[in-house]
Amino acid sequence: MKMITTAVVLATTTMFGTVAAGGPPEQDDRQSVSEDQYKILVRQCRYADTAQARQDCLSEVERKYRVGEEATDLDCRTYSGVTVCGVLKLSPRERQCVQDSVDKGLSYRRAEVECYAFL
């Protein structure tokens, strides 16, 4: 009986220790970005074409990024007063705008930002 009691006490202590600490540590596969980069990623979601696209954008930012060290390899750019980072998910209408703008001589990167933000 004494062995059973000891085993229950040890199991309970181990269980409470794990629960109190928030469970076993999970691996965080999100990319570390600076606080400023994270703010840019969140802010750029307001330019997405539809309410659903804006929500999807915010969800993706939360899923893919975390505030920590600056990501020197994150592609951030500013055109016409709008700063964006990373890959922009363009709607078909925005992609057409980019193509039309590039055909008229605008650089792809600038057209991408301007069509995403202003269309």
N, C-alpha and C positions, 0 to 999 in steps of 0.2 A: 504494500500500500504506500509505503514511504517513497518507493521508486516512482510510482505513478504520480504522486503529488509533486515530486521534484520535476518530472517531465512536463507536467501541466504548467507549473510555475515558469520553467524555462521557455516553453513555447509561448506562453502569454506575454512574458517580458519581451521576447524577440518580436512578437507581433506588434505590441504597443510601441516599441522602438521604431519599427518601420513606419507605422501609421503616423506617429508623432513627427517624424522627419519628413512626412509628405510622400511616403512610398519610396520605392527604389528609384534611383536617379535615371532619368530618361536622356537619351542622346539628343542634343539639339542640333539638327542639321541645317538650321537657318544660317544664312550668310550674315556675318557681322558687318554692320555699317555704323557710321558716326550718327550722332543725334541729328545733325543737320541733314545728312543724307536720308535718314529715315523720315524726317519732316517733309523733304522734297518728294519722296516716294508716296507719302500719304496725300500731300497736296495735289500732286499731278492727277490723282484719281478723280478729282472734281471735273476734269476736262473730258472724261470718258463720255461717249456718245449718248448713252441711255442710263436710266436709274439702275437697271440691272447690271450694266457694264461698270458703273461706279462702285456698286456693292461688290462685284466680283473682283475689281481692282483692289479695293481695301482688304478683302479676304486674302488675296494673293500676297499683298505686302506683309500682312500678319503671319502668313504661312511661310514665306520665304526669307524674311529679314528679321534681325533683332538688333537692338542698339548695343554697341560695343566699340570695337576698334574701327577706324575709318577703312573703308574698302577702296584701296587705291586703283583697283581694276574695274570699279563700277563706272559704266559709261554715262557720265552726266554732261549735259550741254544746255546752253542758254541761247535762245533766239527770241527777238522781239519782246524781251522782258519776261519770258517764261522759261523756267528751268525744269528739266525732267531728267530722270536717271533710269537706266536699264532699258529693256525692250518695251516699246509701246505696242499695245494690242489695238490695232487700227480697225475700224469698221470698214465695210466695203466702200462706203461713201468717202471716208477719210483716205483710203488707199487710192481711190480714183483722183482725189484732190492732189495727193502726193505725185501721182503719175503726171497729171496735167501741169503741175508746177515744175517738175523736173524737165518735162518737155519744153517748157518756156524758159529754161536756163537756171532755175533755182537749184541749189545743191540738195541732194536727197535728205541729208540730216536736217537742214533748215526747213524744208518742205514738210518733213515728217512732224516736227514740233509745231509748226504753224497750223497745219491742217488738223492736228490733234487738238490744239488749244482753241482755235478760232472758228472752226467749221461748225 
